[in-house]
């Protein structure tokens, strides 16, 4: 049953496997461990850092609820990582809710499968377990969390955590894959039996994408972080909200590096590498480097920024100096195929044959659309501080939509410009500043977050949130709207 189950899950990078410590002989109420070659130490350490979960390697000795699953995972997914979790039997609903929320937030944008390794009814006559298991499976299929009782399964905490996690992910129903019991498996009657089921909770999952405007971590923003020795300072008031996104995208204005030499231009930006912490802990997965400040300290800082982002698990899009093209990042999130690209005609790093490069960018958009991707394009254009978009912006944005882009998101004006629907796509001409030190006007301290809801390969809903930058350069959520 387990082999069949795992072979049909699809690709996965990490398995969170939860089960009971059957004898309750563990020090912590909820435990994990990072011991083992295939352990996801990063995720395990984050769970322990929360204070909810205890690192207790000895608690896993001889516990088959984890090892039975781990053996199948290693065979079917030899490169996958495992995060094991064991519960005492008396872990309560509040604790399972907190763990579910923690797993959901830590797993955003990552290819994680959460498993509850439990048995159904235990040690009952055959007729008794079948009757009881039928009722339990119906509760599980309907995800009636409050009705799951001790005795329905051998680890109520593991099942409650799984169902609450599924709810957070937008799942409303479960599906039975296979049911069996010890009579069917052993073909022997012994008087008392146990029931087994494999189920999947993966209903109509919607993918929520957030796109923010210009992020500048240099100049007075950088000095403020250094003075406080807090490299997450600009994001602290909005970080929790941003982490709810399945995919978070922004435009990074300027390199993050200690390398390079300043170029001769009026305004130049370069942020301290320690400021990467705020981007990582806010959940950014893709950043555009296609703008007029990424070359402020030359090619060496541009390349160094790309490497720093890669090291910290953040994808970048923009111009690839080696491939001599504007590149796309293709992701699969909750089953949805998402492609993100970035383009700028004012990029201040050497761009080979701009006309040919632009044509290739448009061609890639068409190919990605034909391959079933929802294509999002970040484009740097327009006039600084202009309250309305110009004709060139409109022509370029519409051409990108016609090529196959579903959403075009602009940056560079540093103020919010209009959002319009064109054919079957949307254009946000400028989302304004997200993190910046331009406090000379209310317009430059205001921004928008574009929220995109993707369902079944289509753009189902578009919303905007309004943000404000306060006097100490922290971003605050101001208002939510629907377009």
C-alpha positions as semicolon CSV with decimal commas, in nm:
position;residue;x (nm);y (nm);z (nm)
1;X;0,000;0,000;0,000
2;X;0,281;0,240;0,088
3;X;0,480;0,167;-0,230
4;X;0,173;0,232;-0,444
5;X;0,099;0,551;-0,254
6;X;0,444;0,705;-0,288
7;X;0,489;0,610;-0,651
8;X;0,184;0,817;-0,743
9;X;0,258;1,135;-0,548
10;X;0,475;1,294;-0,815
11;X;0,791;1,496;-0,763
12;X;0,875;1,608;-0,409
13;X;1,182;1,761;-0,247
14;X;1,095;1,719;0,121
15;X;0,863;1,487;0,313
16;X;0,740;1,589;0,657
17;X;0,648;1,255;0,818
18;X;0,442;1,271;1,139
19;X;0,345;0,983;1,363
20;X;0,290;0,869;1,721
21;X;0,552;0,774;1,974
22;X;0,352;0,468;2,069
23;X;0,486;0,431;2,424
24;X;0,495;0,809;2,491
25;X;0,853;0,771;2,616
26;X;0,992;1,099;2,490
27;X;1,096;1,409;2,682
28;X;0,932;1,661;2,452
29;X;0,563;1,668;2,364
30;X;0,649;1,712;1,993
31;X;0,995;1,606;1,878
32;X;1,207;1,601;1,563
33;X;1,567;1,530;1,470
34;X;1,819;1,637;1,209
35;X;2,020;1,314;1,237
36;X;2,065;1,130;0,907
37;X;2,206;1,197;0,562
38;X;1,865;1,270;0,412
39;X;1,747;1,501;0,692
40;X;1,630;1,850;0,601
41;X;1,838;2,019;0,869
42;X;1,734;2,370;0,770
43;X;1,362;2,303;0,813
44;X;1,421;2,093;1,126
45;X;1,625;2,372;1,287
46;X;1,351;2,624;1,210
47;X;1,093;2,402;1,378
48;X;1,312;2,373;1,687
49;X;1,382;2,747;1,690
50;X;1,008;2,810;1,721
51;X;1,011;2,656;2,070
52;X;0,717;2,431;1,981
53;X;0,924;2,131;1,872
54;X;1,216;1,967;2,059
55;X;1,524;1,814;1,895
56;X;1,536;1,465;2,049
57;X;1,715;1,209;1,834
58;X;1,691;0,929;2,092
59;X;1,312;0,953;2,085
60;X;1,303;0,798;1,737
61;X;1,478;0,473;1,828
62;X;1,257;0,176;1,750
63;X;0,956;0,386;1,642
64;X;0,810;0,220;1,329
65;X;0,560;0,500;1,249
66;X;0,849;0,696;1,096
67;X;1,083;0,421;0,975
68;X;0,820;0,241;0,766
69;X;0,757;0,561;0,570
70;X;1,124;0,658;0,549
71;X;1,218;0,327;0,387
72;X;0,964;0,380;0,106
73;X;1,065;0,743;0,058
74;X;1,433;0,650;0,024
75;X;1,351;0,390;-0,242
76;X;1,116;0,603;-0,451
77;X;1,275;0,946;-0,388
78;X;1,643;0,884;-0,314
79;X;1,729;1,257;-0,325
80;X;1,437;1,376;-0,114
81;X;1,484;1,512;0,237
82;X;1,284;1,395;0,539
83;X;1,164;1,589;0,843
84;X;1,043;1,336;1,105
85;X;0,799;1,444;1,378
86;X;0,668;1,237;1,670
87;X;0,386;1,326;1,908
88;X;0,295;1,226;2,258
89;X;-0,063;1,100;2,266
90;X;-0,185;1,395;2,475
91;X;-0,070;1,678;2,244
92;X;-0,368;1,916;2,230
93;X;-0,555;2,098;1,955
94;X;-0,384;2,431;2,018
95;X;-0,041;2,272;1,972
96;X;-0,145;2,094;1,651
97;X;-0,284;2,420;1,513
98;X;0,040;2,605;1,584
99;X;0,247;2,328;1,425
100;X;0,026;2,321;1,115
101;X;0,062;2,697;1,073
102;X;0,438;2,678;1,129
103;X;0,480;2,404;0,868
104;X;0,263;2,595;0,623
105;X;0,462;2,918;0,660
106;X;0,801;2,744;0,644
107;X;0,695;2,540;0,343
108;X;0,571;2,830;0,129
109;X;0,701;2,804;-0,225
110;X;0,877;2,475;-0,151
111;X;0,793;2,131;-0,284
112;X;0,688;1,972;0,044
113;X;0,460;1,674;0,109
114;X;0,317;1,635;0,460
115;X;0,240;1,278;0,573
116;X;0,045;1,153;0,876
117;X;0,171;0,799;0,941
118;X;-0,110;0,646;1,145
119;X;-0,322;0,334;1,166
120;X;-0,700;0,332;1,185
121;X;-0,898;0,126;1,439
122;X;-0,690;-0,105;1,660
123;X;-0,746;-0,448;1,811
124;X;-1,115;-0,495;1,734
125;X;-1,311;-0,785;1,581
126;X;-1,324;-0,774;1,201
127;X;-1,681;-0,644;1,177
128;X;-1,600;-0,383;1,439
129;X;-1,295;-0,235;1,269
130;X;-1,460;-0,221;0,925
131;X;-1,765;-0,044;1,065
132;X;-1,552;0,200;1,266
133;X;-1,307;0,262;0,980
134;X;-1,589;0,346;0,737
135;X;-1,707;0,619;0,975
136;X;-1,352;0,747;1,025
137;X;-1,277;0,759;0,652
138;X;-1,594;0,963;0,592
139;X;-1,483;1,210;0,860
140;X;-1,141;1,234;0,700
141;X;-1,278;1,274;0,346
142;X;-1,500;1,559;0,465
143;X;-1,211;1,695;0,680
144;X;-1,439;1,717;0,984
145;X;-1,151;1,801;1,217
146;X;-1,357;1,835;1,535
147;X;-1,503;1,484;1,496
148;X;-1,173;1,294;1,488
149;X;-1,160;1,100;1,815
150;X;-0,898;0,904;2,003
151;X;-0,943;0,546;1,882
152;X;-1,037;0,647;1,528
153;X;-0,663;0,663;1,455
154;X;-0,359;0,579;1,663
155;X;-0,227;0,937;1,661
156;X;-0,495;1,201;1,679
157;X;-0,233;1,483;1,700
158;X;-0,069;1,372;1,372
159;X;-0,404;1,363;1,190
160;X;-0,520;1,697;1,332
161;X;-0,193;1,861;1,224
162;X;-0,228;1,718;0,874
163;X;-0,590;1,830;0,832
164;X;-0,521;2,179;0,968
165;X;-0,222;2,210;0,736
166;X;-0,441;2,101;0,443
167;X;-0,702;2,362;0,536
168;X;-0,437;2,636;0,538
169;X;-0,334;2,519;0,190
170;X;-0,690;2,563;0,063
171;X;-0,787;2,194;0,062
172;X;-1,147;2,111;0,152
173;X;-1,179;1,739;0,087
174;X;-0,977;1,419;0,106
175;X;-0,977;1,119;-0,125
176;X;-0,946;0,754;-0,029
177;X;-0,681;0,571;-0,235
178;X;-0,704;0,226;-0,078
179;X;-0,844;0,059;0,234
180;X;-0,728;-0,267;0,390
181;X;-0,686;-0,443;0,723
182;X;-0,482;-0,721;0,880
183;X;-0,725;-0,991;0,762
184;X;-0,688;-0,891;0,396
185;X;-0,312;-0,846;0,424
186;X;-0,222;-1,161;0,622
187;X;-0,514;-1,380;0,517
188;X;-0,532;-1,495;0,877
189;X;-0,801;-1,456;1,142
190;X;-0,667;-1,397;1,492
191;X;-0,961;-1,245;1,679
192;X;-0,856;-0,878;1,680
193;X;-0,742;-0,663;1,391
194;X;-0,619;-0,323;1,270
195;X;-0,738;-0,109;0,978
196;X;-0,520;0,072;0,723
197;X;-0,595;0,338;0,462
198;X;-0,399;0,555;0,223
199;X;-0,561;0,893;0,154
200;X;-0,468;1,211;-0,031
201;X;-0,566;1,566;0,062
202;X;-0,498;1,778;-0,245
203;X;-0,822;1,939;-0,359
204;X;-0,858;2,247;-0,575
205;X;-0,544;2,421;-0,455
206;X;-0,514;2,780;-0,563
207;X;-0,178;2,947;-0,604
208;X;-0,149;3,297;-0,456
209;X;0,124;3,519;-0,600
210;X;0,224;3,859;-0,460
211;X;0,426;4,111;-0,661
212;X;0,572;4,422;-0,498
213;X;0,739;4,732;-0,639
214;X;1,085;4,882;-0,600
215;X;1,309;4,752;-0,321
216;X;1,611;4,970;-0,244
217;X;1,823;4,859;0,053
218;X;2,099;5,116;0,017
219;X;2,143;5,484;0,111
220;X;1,931;5,592;0,413
221;X;1,749;5,257;0,428
222;X;2,085;5,083;0,461
223;X;2,213;5,333;0,718
224;X;1,899;5,278;0,925
225;X;1,953;4,901;0,927
226;X;2,320;4,941;1,016
227;X;2,248;5,188;1,297
228;X;1,999;4,948;1,455
229;X;2,206;4,641;1,365
230;X;1,879;4,495;1,236
231;X;1,902;4,381;0,877
232;X;1,532;4,294;0,857
233;X;1,415;4,636;0,975
234;X;1,227;4,757;0,662
235;X;1,018;4,436;0,646
236;X;0,932;4,371;1,012
237;X;0,581;4,520;1,005
238;X;0,474;4,337;0,688
239;X;0,688;4,023;0,691
240;X;0,415;3,800;0,835
241;X;0,170;3,909;0,565
242;X;0,420;3,856;0,283
243;X;0,494;3,503;0,402
244;X;0,136;3,403;0,326
245;X;0,212;3,417;-0,047
246;X;0,292;3,097;-0,235
247;X;0,523;3,304;-0,454
248;X;0,661;3,649;-0,368
249;X;0,822;3,862;-0,642
250;X;0,982;4,208;-0,635
251;X;1,212;4,448;-0,819
252;X;1,554;4,485;-0,656
253;X;1,692;4,834;-0,720
254;X;2,068;4,806;-0,701
255;X;2,326;4,536;-0,628
256;X;2,378;4,371;-0,289
257;X;2,754;4,340;-0,272
258;X;3,079;4,475;-0,130
259;X;3,248;4,452;-0,470
260;X;3,279;4,681;-0,770
261;X;3,346;5,048;-0,837
262;X;3,083;5,323;-0,848
263;X;2,976;5,431;-1,195
264;X;2,962;5,795;-1,298
265;X;2,595;5,885;-1,259
266;X;2,389;6,109;-1,026
267;X;2,239;5,835;-0,806
268;X;2,410;5,505;-0,732
269;X;2,295;5,224;-0,504
270;X;2,475;4,930;-0,344
271;X;2,341;4,747;-0,040
272;X;2,523;4,564;0,239
273;X;2,510;4,183;0,188
274;X;2,370;4,149;0,541
275;X;2,046;4,306;0,415
276;X;1,970;3,982;0,231
277;X;1,827;3,856;0,562
278;X;1,518;4,075;0,531
279;X;1,444;3,945;0,182
280;X;1,491;3,581;0,281
281;X;1,279;3,598;0,595
282;X;1,003;3,787;0,415
283;X;0,969;3,498;0,173
284;X;1,095;3,645;-0,155
285;X;1,142;3,371;-0,414
286;X;1,206;3,574;-0,732
287;X;1,367;3,918;-0,773
288;X;1,401;4,118;-1,092
289;X;1,747;4,258;-1,166
290;X;1,633;4,428;-1,488
291;X;1,657;4,797;-1,397
292;X;1,877;5,103;-1,430
293;X;2,060;5,056;-1,097
294;X;2,184;4,696;-1,109
295;X;2,501;4,810;-1,289
296;X;2,577;5,096;-1,049
297;X;2,893;4,919;-0,929
298;X;2,972;4,744;-1,254
299;X;2,953;4,388;-1,378
300;X;3,144;4,239;-1,083
301;X;2,880;4,360;-0,832
302;X;2,602;4,251;-1,067
303;X;2,740;3,896;-1,079
304;X;2,810;3,896;-0,706
305;X;2,447;3,988;-0,636
306;X;2,326;3,698;-0,849
307;X;2,548;3,457;-0,657
308;X;2,434;3,594;-0,319
309;X;2,071;3,548;-0,416
310;X;2,135;3,193;-0,534
311;X;2,314;3,106;-0,209
312;X;2,011;3,226;-0,014
313;X;1,749;3,042;-0,216
314;X;1,620;3,343;-0,411
315;X;1,583;3,318;-0,788
316;X;1,675;3,616;-1,003
317;X;1,542;3,716;-1,344
318;X;1,680;3,973;-1,582
319;X;1,976;3,987;-1,817
320;X;2,218;3,694;-1,819
321;X;2,563;3,822;-1,913
322;X;2,684;3,475;-2,011
323;X;2,382;3,365;-2,214
324;X;2,339;3,718;-2,353
325;X;1,964;3,708;-2,301
326;X;1,689;3,812;-2,063
327;X;1,605;3,492;-1,880
328;X;1,291;3,343;-1,728
329;X;1,246;3,135;-1,416
330;X;0,996;2,851;-1,454
331;X;0,834;2,713;-1,139
332;X;0,561;2,464;-1,053
333;X;0,369;2,571;-0,744
334;X;0,068;2,376;-0,615
335;X;0,049;2,214;-0,956
336;X;0,043;2,548;-1,141
337;X;0,309;2,623;-1,404
338;X;0,439;2,977;-1,349
339;X;0,707;3,153;-1,557
340;X;0,858;3,486;-1,446
341;X;1,074;3,706;-1,665
342;X;1,212;4,059;-1,644
343;X;1,302;4,309;-1,914
344;X;1,443;4,663;-1,926
345;X;1,555;4,888;-2,206
346;X;1,745;5,107;-1,955
347;X;1,956;4,834;-1,792
348;X;2,304;4,973;-1,717
349;X;2,507;4,656;-1,771
350;X;2,638;4,560;-2,117
351;X;2,351;4,413;-2,321
352;X;2,447;4,237;-2,643
353;X;2,248;4,344;-2,952
354;X;1,944;4,496;-2,778
355;X;1,715;4,456;-3,079
356;X;1,788;4,085;-3,118
357;X;1,769;4,032;-2,741
358;X;1,426;4,195;-2,726
359;X;1,298;3,978;-3,011
360;X;1,423;3,665;-2,835
361;X;1,249;3,772;-2,513
362;X;0,915;3,804;-2,692
363;X;0,966;3,468;-2,862
364;X;1,034;3,301;-2,527
365;X;0,708;3,440;-2,388
366;X;0,513;3,284;-2,674
367;X;0,686;2,949;-2,629
368;X;0,618;2,946;-2,255
369;X;0,251;3,025;-2,306
370;X;0,224;2,742;-2,559
371;X;0,383;2,511;-2,301
372;X;0,104;2,589;-2,054
373;X;0,278;2,844;-1,832
374;X;0,111;3,146;-1,677
375;X;0,368;3,409;-1,779
376;X;0,444;3,710;-1,556
377;X;0,674;3,980;-1,694
378;X;0,846;4,247;-1,486
379;X;0,939;4,545;-1,702
380;X;1,134;4,858;-1,609
381;X;0,996;5,155;-1,801
382;X;0,820;5,489;-1,783
383;X;0,900;5,834;-1,647
384;X;1,006;5,890;-1,288
385;X;0,737;6,046;-1,063
386;X;0,483;6,065;-1,347
387;X;0,135;5,989;-1,205
388;X;0,018;5,831;-1,533
389;X;0,175;5,589;-1,779
390;X;0,287;5,715;-2,120
391;X;0,224;5,587;-2,471
392;X;0,551;5,390;-2,491
393;X;0,467;5,203;-2,169
394;X;0,123;5,118;-2,297
395;X;0,248;4,999;-2,636
396;X;0,521;4,780;-2,487
397;X;0,296;4,633;-2,217
398;X;0,021;4,548;-2,465
399;X;0,274;4,390;-2,699
400;X;0,393;4,168;-2,413
401;X;0,034;4,060;-2,344
402;X;-0,020;3,987;-2,713
403;X;0,299;3,778;-2,714
404;X;0,154;3,557;-2,440
405;X;0,217;3,723;-2,105
406;X;-0,075;3,699;-1,864
407;X;0,046;3,978;-1,634
408;X;0,284;4,270;-1,695
409;X;0,416;4,454;-1,389
410;X;0,604;4,782;-1,431
411;X;0,860;4,962;-1,218
412;X;1,082;5,274;-1,235
413;X;0,835;5,568;-1,187
414;X;0,860;5,532;-0,804
415;X;0,492;5,623;-0,780
416;X;0,182;5,413;-0,836
417;X;0,035;5,418;-1,185
418;X;-0,282;5,260;-1,320
419;X;-0,382;4,896;-1,353
420;X;-0,583;4,791;-1,656
421;X;-0,711;4,477;-1,818
422;X;-0,605;4,414;-2,176
423;X;-0,752;4,120;-2,367
424;X;-0,715;3,825;-2,126
425;X;-0,428;3,979;-1,928
426;X;-0,355;4,254;-1,677
427;X;-0,108;4,542;-1,680
428;X;0,010;4,718;-1,363
429;X;0,213;5,005;-1,506
430;X;0,391;5,083;-1,179
431;X;0,351;4,946;-0,827
432;X;0,551;5,236;-0,687
433;X;0,804;5,205;-0,406
434;X;0,792;4,913;-0,168
435;X;1,112;4,978;0,030
436;X;1,276;5,313;-0,043
437;X;1,399;5,630;0,125
438;X;1,221;5,882;-0,099
439;X;1,026;6,051;0,179
440;X;0,983;6,382;0,001
441;X;0,620;6,312;-0,096
442;X;0,323;6,095;-0,005
443;X;0,326;5,949;-0,357
444;X;0,681;5,813;-0,327
445;X;0,600;5,665;0,014
446;X;0,300;5,476;-0,125
447;X;0,295;5,147;-0,309
448;X;0,079;4,857;-0,419
449;X;0,108;4,482;-0,381
450;X;-0,042;4,300;-0,677
451;X;-0,207;3,973;-0,572
452;X;-0,269;3,712;-0,839
453;X;-0,482;3,402;-0,774
454;X;-0,405;3,117;-1,017
455;X;-0,644;2,823;-1,043
456;X;-0,636;2,541;-1,298
457;X;-0,385;2,723;-1,516
458;X;-0,590;3,043;-1,533
459;X;-0,573;3,384;-1,369
460;X;-0,885;3,358;-1,152
461;X;-0,862;3,681;-0,954
462;X;-0,656;3,999;-0,931
463;X;-0,640;4,215;-0,618
464;X;-0,427;4,498;-0,488
465;X;-0,308;4,587;-0,138
466;X;-0,189;4,939;-0,059
467;X;0,128;4,994;0,141
468;X;0,291;5,291;0,311
469;X;0,655;5,354;0,404
470;X;0,678;5,513;0,748
471;X;0,931;5,770;0,865
472;X;1,178;5,503;0,972
473;X;1,156;5,333;0,629
474;X;0,942;5,038;0,737
475;X;0,668;4,907;0,506
476;X;0,317;4,889;0,653
477;X;0,002;4,737;0,504
478;X;-0,253;5,014;0,450
479;X;-0,558;4,890;0,261
480;X;-0,682;4,594;0,056
481;X;-0,882;4,623;-0,266
482;X;-1,019;4,408;-0,543
483;X;-0,978;4,508;-0,906
